[in-house]
Each structure stands twice: as structure tokens, then as C-alpha cells.
Amino acid sequence: MALRITVIGAGPGGYTAAFDAAKRGAEVTLVESKWLGGTCLNCGCIPTKTLKSSAEVLENIRRASEFGVTCDGVPSVDMPAVIARKRKVSETLRGGLEKSCAKLKVKVIMGRGQVINAGLVKVTMPDGSVQDVEGDRVIIATGSNVLNLPSLPVDGKYILSSDEALELDHVPARLVIVGGGVVGTELAFIFRAFGSEVTIVEGQNRLLPVPSVDEEMSKLLLREAKKKGIKVELCRTVNSTKVEDGKVYAELGPSPFLAPELVPASAKKPATLEADCLFMTIGRVANSSGLGLAEAGITTDKRGYITVNDQLETSVPGIYAIGDILGPARIMLAHMASAEAHVAVANIFGANEKPNYDVVPSGIFASPEIGDVGLTEAQAKAKGFDVITSEFQFRELGKAQAMGELPGVFKLVADKTSGKLLGAHFAGAHATDLIAECALALQLGATVADIAGTIHAHPTLAEGIMEAAANMAQ
């Protein structure tokens, strides 16, 4: 008799687990409360990149004269058309998932799952009826939701979550984005290209205050943001908001997340920002409502994220968890959820695998893009390595000059004694694609000499990786 596996949540982690298990011969039921593809496909990775593509086309048209191309008239953005294209892209990809489910004989149930034990999941259907799904193992992959704060009461019109921002059918004249992390930064560059006057408010002392992002990349991005006219209020937080006469007012105060001596005097002065719209892009919360975790005996941390062992099994034997529902103690990225899915399924089938969190590339789709993998310079030093770094500027590449994409840098971090690559951090055009080479290098334990000695095609942007490595290997 085939092993019966119930997967709750159909995001990148959930559908990857379902497909993997089905290919191994399991009888799979995939439970999803809203839509196939989860946050990533419907209100995260894919929609933002679709909007970014529209923003890039608009910016390229504005720069046409630099390339000897004449365009009559003034280009403008048609937001309803942009949103319609974004929806079509998501619909196309959802359709692909539906076809894969049918091909692999994965049974899809649209409803909200509640875990009773490893052998039973109760699904509440849209009409209120309850369906029992019996099985042998359960994989929870319900992800995370946007965080709501009392000082930023989302109303869907003037104060929007990041989900709602991706459905906005007009371009706000003045826009405040609260949070200078990945989502906030990406949206800032997109809406600036569309024509908004954008102000980012960030409580830390740099943009992208993410441990995996090297400080050099943050500095470069801040510089480019200012060049594009994006205002950035660092070391500040929004203490309160009010909506009045069709405008939203945000009261700023000094950041409580930093020691007082680290907050500059300018950030300590009270200030009020007036805008037509405010995006709230701070943090995520576990999507665990109605899952019945406590009743099933599944242990969670104080923030409600599920805790698992090295093999991704929860405190209840036979029940596994993957993806964002594991929280920031792991890595909350779509491709990490997919990697965890393969591990969880392998272990269900008798393996003893562990996810590799040491080599996880990430891409940030700002302008310019940022790609990173491995340790930052600060992290490498903290771990006790004798660190050596090398940088190579995008503008030194013939391909970058030909493309007109000059801002950017390749930075490599290595162990001075062995020459082994420890991390790579790129900012510039196609940085999110270029980082894959260094992810493979880290996975294989390559040295900078290995990279420098590898022939790279000319003229390409990838030559910058080779040049950075060559500078270090000398």
C-alpha cells in the first residue's frame, strides 16, 4: 500500500513536497486555503518581479536617447494594465501547478486544514463543511503573513500592507514606505520609476539591515536610491499615523531599536510626513491560525513559529514542517522552502537528511539588484576567519558600459590562508542571476584561484566575478 502524505499549504514548499512525494510513489493530498503557489506566486516574489519588469521598461524608454534611440512623446505608466499583466502572469503559473497536480495525481482540496495527528487532518471547506483526510504523514507548509502594527492600522486605501500595494491601480503622488528591508526597498524603486515621490522610513542605520547583506551593498544601494530621488529616513520609526482630508500623516520619532548614541541628532527631531499613501512593509507572522498546533501537541516558539529537529520533524512523530512557518530561526526564502521540502520528503521515506543552510543564495530586486551567498565580511570575521576581500566595479566591464549599467560592485570574501571562498556579494545589473556561480563555488568548496582560473566568456558581466577573484588570488 502506498504511503499516504497530506501536505498543508501549496506555496513553493508545499507544492514541491507534494510533487516530490508523488514522484516517489506516495498517495498525496495537497490542502490549500486560498490559492496554489502561496505568497510567492500570488502576492510576493512573482508579482513584485512582474511590476519591476514594467518599471524597467519605463526607465529604459526614458533613457532611450542615451542609446541613440528617439521616442516621441512622454512615456507613462498605465497601472490598471500593469496590474492586469501581473495577474495574468500569476494565473499562468497557477495553471501550470494545476496541470502538474493532475499529471502526478496529487489530490487538491481547497479549504483550511487542521492537524489532529499524523494520521488525520480535518479540512474546513469554503461552505463550512468538514472533510477528514486520513494518511500516514503530514507536512505543514503554511508559510507566513504580513505583520500588522497598532501604529499602522491598515485600511486598504491609505495605509496598505505589501499584499495590497501589489494591487494598487494608481500611482500615488507621494508615497511613504515604512521598512527599508527587502520588500520595502523593492517597492520603493518600482514606484519611484512609476512616478511617485518616495520616502523610506527605516529603524536601523542602513537600508537592507539583513545579516546576509554586506554593508557595502547597503551603502551602494542608499547612494543609488538618493540619485533616483528616493528620500531615506534612517534611524527613525513611525510612532503614529492619521488619515485626514484624503491624506495620510506619519509622525516620526527616533528609533527605539538603536542605542541613543547611535541615533544622529537629525533623527531625534520629531517630524511629520504627509503622503497620499503609506505602505507597511515591516515583518511577517506565522500563518498558523486554525492549524490546531497546540491541540495536536506541536511545539512552537514564543512567536508562534513551529520548532523542528534537524530532520524537519516536529515534536509530534510523523508530522513535519517546512518553509516560512519555521520562522526567522531558519531562512525565510521560497527556494529554501523548496529545499526543505525535498529533505522532509526524503526523511519520510527513510533517509536521515538535513537541510544545508550554509549555501543559500538570495536575490533582492532593487535598482540595482543585489545578490548574495555565504558569509558577509563581518560574519566571516566574527567566526574567526583571517579574512581577505576583493572588489571589482561594474563600470570596468565592457558589457556594463555597452549596456549602460554602470552602478555596481562584485565583492568576494575569502579565507586568507587557504584561499577558500567564504561569501560573495554583488550589486548591479543581473546580480541576482550572477550569484549562482558563487553558490556553486561555495557548494563545491572552491577557492578564489579556482574561480580566477576558470575562463569566463567575453564580453559578459560574469567576467567581474573572475576579475574580483583574480585580484584576490594575486
Sequence and secondary structure as in RCSB ss.txt:
>XXXX:A:sequence
MALRITVIGAGPGGYTAAFDAAKRGAEVTLVESKWLGGTCLNCGCIPTKTLKSSAEVLENIRRASEFGVTCDGVP
SVDMPAVIARKRKVSETLRGGLEKSCAKLKVKVIMGRGQVINAGLVKVTMPDGSVQDVEGDRVIIATGSNVLNLP
SLPVDGKYILSSDEALELDHVPARLVIVGGGVVGTELAFIFRAFGSEVTIVEGQNRLLPVPSVDEEMSKLLLREA
KKKGIKVELCRTVNSTKVEDGKVYAELGPSPFLAPELVPASAKKPATLEADCLFMTIGRVANSSGLGLAEAGITT
DKRGYITVNDQLETSVPGIYAIGDILGPARIMLAHMASAEAHVAVANIFGANEKPNYDVVPSGIFASPEIGDVGL
TEAQAKAKGFDVITSEFQFRELGKAQAMGELPGVFKLVADKTSGKLLGAHFAGAHATDLIAECALALQLGATVAD
IAGTIHAHPTLAEGIMEAAANMAQ
>XXXX:A:secstr
   EEEEE  SHHHHHHHHHHHHTT EEEEEESS TTHHHHHHSHHHHHHHHHHHHHHHHHHTGGGGT    S  
   HHHHHHHHHHHHHHHHHHHHHHHHHTT EEEESEEEEEETTEEEEE TTS EEEEE SEEEE   EEE  BT
TB   SSSEEEHHHHTT  S  SEEEEE  SHHHHHHHHHHHHHT EEEEEESSSSSS  TTS HHHHHHHHHHH
HHTT EEEETEEEEEEEEETTEEEEEEEE TTS GGGS HHHHS EEEEESEEEE   EEE  TTS HHHHT  B
 TTS B   TTSB SSTTEEE GGGG TTS   HHHHHHHHHHHHHHHTT       SS  EEE SSSEEEEEE 
 HHHHHHTT  EEEEEEEGGGSHHHHHHT    EEEEEEETTT BEEEEEEEETTHHHHHHHHHHHHHHT BHHH
HHTS   SS TTHHHHHHHHHHH 
